[in-house]
Each structure stands twice: as C-alpha cells, then as structure tokens.
Amino acid sequence: MQHTKTDTDVLVVGAGPTGLLLAGDLAASGLRVTLVERRPHGISNMTRAFAVHARTLELLDARDLADELVKTGTPLSGTRLFGRLSLDLSRLASRFPFLLITPQYEVERLLERRAQEAGVEFRYATELRGLRQDADTVTAELADPDGHVTALTARYLVGTDGLRSAVRTALGLPFPGVSVIRSIVLADVRLAQEPESLLTVNGAGDTFAFIAPFGDGWYRVMGWNRTRQVPDTEPVEIDEIREIARQAFGTDYGMHDARWISRFHSDERQAPAYRSGRVFLAGDAAHVHSPAGGQGMNTGLQDAANLSWKLTSVLRGDAADPEALLDSYQSERHPVAATVLRSSGAIIRLAMAHTPLQRAGRALLTRFLNSARPATDKVMGMISGIGIGYGAGPAAHRTGGHRAPDAELVGGRLYELLREGAFVLVTPQGTELTPPGAPKTPGRVATAAWADPARRTAMLVRPDGYVFWETRIPASA
Ligand SMILES: Cc1cc2nc3c(=O)[nH]c(=O)nc-3n(C[C@H](O)[C@H](O)[C@H](O)COP(=O)(O)OP(=O)(O)OC[C@H]3O[C@@H](n4cnc5c(N)ncnc54)[C@H](O)[C@@H]3O)c2cc1C
C-alpha cells in the first residue's frame, strides 16, 4: 500500500449497477471506498435494464449473489428474432444456460446490500462537480443538495456516473457517436392475455415491438413506429403502445395499468479513453448503445469486475507492473464495448429494415444464421458474454486470456472459491507449483485441485474469472 495521506483509497462516483459492483469488490478486498450518488437514498434507477446474461450471472455467482437473483426473475432458455432466427440459449456451456428477465432494481438491491456489508461509505444526495489530479492523488469537488462544496482526496477515482458523466466531462474527454433510434415507447404493464412465448419480438409494417415478463405479473413492452417520430418530451399514453403492439403482433394482449411509461431515444457512443492518470470510466459513462440485445448493464458490470481486481492489486502493492496492469483495463474492455456497439447497432438496424431490399437482406442473414450452427453459437456467445475473452499471445499471458468456465474442484466449485476475491490456482491432485507472475502477497492466491483426477492441466485464474496462466502437467509430474 502506498502512503500519501488521502480521505479514501478509491472514490466511486455513481451508484448504478456498475458503481455498486465495483465499490463492493474494492471494499470486500479491504480497501477504503467512498461511493457518492447524486440521488437521495431510496430513489432507484427505476427499471431500465431487465435482462441479465449468462456471463453476468457467473460474475454474480463469484460474489454469491446469482442464486438469489435468479429467484427474482424468469429464466428464458430461447428466443426467436425477426420471426425466424432461433437462439437456443440452453446450449450455452454455463451453469446459467439462459437469459434472466428481472428488473434492474433487483440487481442493484443485491449489489447495494453487498457493498454496505463490505464497508463502503455511501454518500447519497452528493454530486461530483469537478476534479483535479496530481502524481499521487485525485481530489473531487462534491456538492450537497444545498450547494455546499467540499473536497475529497483519493488514490484513484472511477466515474460510473452514466451517460452524462460529470467525470468524463471534467477529464475533457469527448463522447463521439450518433443517435441510432428515436421515439421508442416503453411501458411496464399488466396483460389480460398471456403471450404465446416468453419473449415476444416482432416487426410488421412500420412498427416493431417487444414484450417480456418480469415474472411477477408485470410485463415490459417496448415499441417503435416509423410514422410517429417525435421528441422524447412529447407525452406518451398507453394507447400509443397498444396501437404499436396491434400492428406488430396483431393484438395488444389487453394491456392495462401502466406503472411506468416513457419515450426515449438511443445513442451509440464510446469514450476513446477509459483512463486518464488516476481516473477511470466504466459502464454507461464509457459506452452507450441501443437496448437491443440487452447489454448495457451487463457490459458495465463486466467492466467493473475487470477493473476492481486491478485496482486492488495495485493498491495492495502486488502488481509486478502497476501501470501496465491499469492500462490493460482499457486494452481489454474498450474493444468489448466497441463490439457491443456494432452488434446492438446491427440488431436495431435489422429490426428497423423497411425497404424490400433491406428486408430481403435480413431474411437472407437470418436464414444463413439458422442453418449455420457455429455462426449462431458465436452470436449467442457474444450476446451472453460467454464467448468474450481478452485475446491470446504474450499479452494474454501477462493479463489474462479466455474465460475460465466453472469446474468441480476438491471441496467445491471454482466460482465458489472465486468468492474470496483472490486469484485461484487449480492443479492436478497432488501437484504443487508456482506459476510465473503470480502475486506474492499472502492471501492473494487460493489453491485447489481438480475434482477429476484425470485432469492434467494447471491454471491460474484471475479474480474476475479469466485465465491468467495455464500449462499442461505431464502424468509423471
Ligand atoms: C429502456 C432501456 C432498457 C434497457 N435494457 C437493458 C437490458 O435489458 N440489459 C442491460 O444490460 N442493459 C439495459 N439497458 C441499459 C442499462 O440500463 C444501463 O446500461 C445501466 O443502467 C448502466 O449502469 P451504470 O451503473 O453504468 O450507469 P447508471 O445506471 O446510469 O448509473 C449512474 C449513476 O450515477 C449517478 N450520477 C450521475 N451523475 C452524477 C454525479 N455528477 N455525481 C454523483 N452521482 C452521479 C446517477 O444518479 C446514477 O445513479 C437499458 C436501458 C434502457 C434505457
């Protein structure tokens, strides 16, 4: 640990899902963490996201939260896009071979509880107004609701403050991109008639719409009508979304009692840099895209899991090359969000296809994907996060490579062992070794043996569940 006097080790700005996971991880590893949030306590983000993907559930499993979250929602093991393209999620090689439909506030509730238990200092109704940094510290200007401004000094600061990030603005970073879709209407409603499938997506004429159940009697409906493109401020009534549903599905399923209804537009934007000195960006502060594919919150949570162990390693003094390790956050996570921008953009553009040529192109693509299983597996791997890795070659040896799937070990599962927040070294039974580059700090590497005595590999798994180092062990060793 370095010794410059600061008020906290890490200041996290924004208590959305990204900030809550990050702050909880850092505090669980023994660091001093302050989390500031502009909203007063108890006023949630409402429920923007509603889909939690398999890889995110694995990360939550590594924090002992997944089984509890799964109980709050509805697992969806398959879906059909554009009326033709079948995605069979039960084929995913994961303990969670499904998409979990659950409101964002359930994810936030569990992450907030964990962060509180881990000792994060929460400051609600506190807004970051500006920041400055020097070689050793970063100082934030924080304002309370009466406008009183105080300074707080930290070793590092992470901006998880969403689309209009004040941290990104204070760093002078641009947020280049475009608006991809306008006037999407969203409502959480009850239905008199249950849809025939769990996730209903369709487009017809000038509309497309989507319905998913939360599992507690409420449904999320989103709809878009090419012929009604108005600003977000234009009032929206349930009749507008009923009409879109009737055009897209042939029925409005008897929608009634909207508890939330709004109109929004969606941008595709990404910050060119995720790090500036001692300040990082994560989640929507770093990248935004259309809700197609349900990936925003999932990508933010994975950013947080990638950054938290790196900051921990650096602050605890067990990183061989601290600057390279911190830079690897950008080199690993920036390309992932760039891919998400491209894929969610492609889905939304395919959904909006309306000229005969565009529709023919969409039909051709979905026919191809339906008939080519490796291609659909690739699509599912990317959307679910299961297929995301951090490259191969020498760099991968230093900072990580492919995802480590869960595995039975003597005395438990890999993802149960990852709950300690440390690296995990897994070896064949009866083998002892020290992997190159493994942290030397006591307690930073947990060890275990494969339950399967025939397994002849050794693997050092990073705290975020990616492989740091791997080798084959000859049977005689
Ligand atoms: C309609 C819709 C549907 C979506 N569906 C999905 C889905 O199914 N799956 C999915 O993965 N994603 C989905 N998303 C995206 C998802 O909601 C976001 O990606 C996610 O909320 C981002 O989390 P975050 O923590 O990065 O940012 P946010 O949730 O935006 O949190 C940022 C926090 O920072 C606080 N803050 C802002 N400025 C300051 C400041 N200056 N000082 C202090 N605090 C500040 C804010 O009050 C807020 O609480 C959807 C989005 C929309 C709009």
The ligand as a MOL file (V3000), in Angstrom:
LIG
                    3D

  0  0  0     0  0            999 V3000
M  V30 BEGIN CTAB
M  V30 COUNTS 53 58 0 0 0
M  V30 BEGIN ATOM
M  V30 1 C -35.1620 1.2310 -21.8890 0
M  V30 2 C -33.8560 0.6470 -21.5310 0
M  V30 3 C -33.7410 -0.7270 -21.4470 0
M  V30 4 C -32.5150 -1.2980 -21.1160 0
M  V30 5 N -32.4320 -2.6460 -21.0430 0
M  V30 6 C -31.2670 -3.2320 -20.7170 0
M  V30 7 C -31.1680 -4.6520 -20.5520 0
M  V30 8 O -32.1260 -5.3860 -20.6870 0
M  V30 9 N -29.9550 -5.1750 -20.1940 0
M  V30 10 C -28.8790 -4.3730 -19.9950 0
M  V30 11 O -27.7930 -4.9090 -19.6990 0
M  V30 12 N -28.9500 -3.0280 -20.0990 0
M  V30 13 C -30.1100 -2.4290 -20.4610 0
M  V30 14 N -30.1980 -1.0720 -20.5200 0
M  V30 15 C -29.0250 -0.2360 -20.1990 0
M  V30 16 C -28.7990 -0.1130 -18.6840 0
M  V30 17 O -29.9360 0.3930 -18.0300 0
M  V30 18 C -27.5980 0.7800 -18.4160 0
M  V30 19 O -26.5470 0.3460 -19.2480 0
M  V30 20 C -27.1440 0.7100 -16.9550 0
M  V30 21 O -28.0630 1.3320 -16.0890 0
M  V30 22 C -25.7900 1.3990 -16.8080 0
M  V30 23 O -25.3740 1.3050 -15.4910 0
M  V30 24 P -24.3040 2.3200 -14.9100 0
M  V30 25 O -24.1630 1.9370 -13.4840 0
M  V30 26 O -23.1130 2.3350 -15.7830 0
M  V30 27 O -24.9790 3.7550 -15.0650 0
M  V30 28 P -26.3480 4.3050 -14.4660 0
M  V30 29 O -27.3050 3.1880 -14.1720 0
M  V30 30 O -26.8020 5.3780 -15.3880 0
M  V30 31 O -25.9440 4.9200 -13.0640 0
M  V30 32 C -25.2200 6.1230 -12.9650 0
M  V30 33 C -25.4750 6.7240 -11.5880 0
M  V30 34 O -24.6510 7.8730 -11.4240 0
M  V30 35 C -25.3860 8.8850 -10.7730 0
M  V30 36 N -24.7540 10.1670 -11.1350 0
M  V30 37 C -24.7860 10.8000 -12.3360 0
M  V30 38 N -24.0530 11.9280 -12.2960 0
M  V30 39 C -23.5520 12.0230 -11.0400 0
M  V30 40 C -22.7080 12.9850 -10.3920 0
M  V30 41 N -22.2310 14.0640 -11.0260 0
M  V30 42 N -22.3850 12.7870 -9.0920 0
M  V30 43 C -22.8600 11.6850 -8.4260 0
M  V30 44 N -23.6680 10.7540 -8.9970 0
M  V30 45 C -23.9950 10.9170 -10.2880 0
M  V30 46 C -26.7950 8.7170 -11.3170 0
M  V30 47 O -27.7590 9.2950 -10.4520 0
M  V30 48 C -26.9140 7.1930 -11.4000 0
M  V30 49 O -27.4310 6.6250 -10.2330 0
M  V30 50 C -31.3960 -0.4740 -20.8650 0
M  V30 51 C -31.5170 0.9210 -20.9450 0
M  V30 52 C -32.7300 1.4780 -21.2820 0
M  V30 53 C -32.8390 2.9760 -21.3690 0
M  V30 END ATOM
M  V30 BEGIN BOND
M  V30 1 1 1 2
M  V30 2 1 2 3
M  V30 3 2 2 52
M  V30 4 2 3 4
M  V30 5 1 4 5
M  V30 6 1 4 50
M  V30 7 2 5 6
M  V30 8 1 6 7
M  V30 9 1 6 13
M  V30 10 2 7 8
M  V30 11 1 7 9
M  V30 12 1 9 10
M  V30 13 2 10 11
M  V30 14 1 10 12
M  V30 15 2 12 13
M  V30 16 1 13 14
M  V30 17 1 14 15
M  V30 18 1 14 50
M  V30 19 1 15 16
M  V30 20 1 16 17
M  V30 21 1 16 18
M  V30 22 1 18 19
M  V30 23 1 18 20
M  V30 24 1 20 21
M  V30 25 1 20 22
M  V30 26 1 22 23
M  V30 27 1 23 24
M  V30 28 2 24 25
M  V30 29 1 24 26
M  V30 30 1 24 27
M  V30 31 1 27 28
M  V30 32 2 28 29
M  V30 33 1 28 30
M  V30 34 1 28 31
M  V30 35 1 31 32
M  V30 36 1 32 33
M  V30 37 1 33 34
M  V30 38 1 33 48
M  V30 39 1 34 35
M  V30 40 1 35 36
M  V30 41 1 35 46
M  V30 42 1 36 37
M  V30 43 1 36 45
M  V30 44 2 37 38
M  V30 45 1 38 39
M  V30 46 1 39 40
M  V30 47 2 39 45
M  V30 48 1 40 41
M  V30 49 2 40 42
M  V30 50 1 42 43
M  V30 51 2 43 44
M  V30 52 1 44 45
M  V30 53 1 46 47
M  V30 54 1 46 48
M  V30 55 1 48 49
M  V30 56 2 50 51
M  V30 57 1 51 52
M  V30 58 1 52 53
M  V30 END BOND
M  V30 END CTAB
M  END
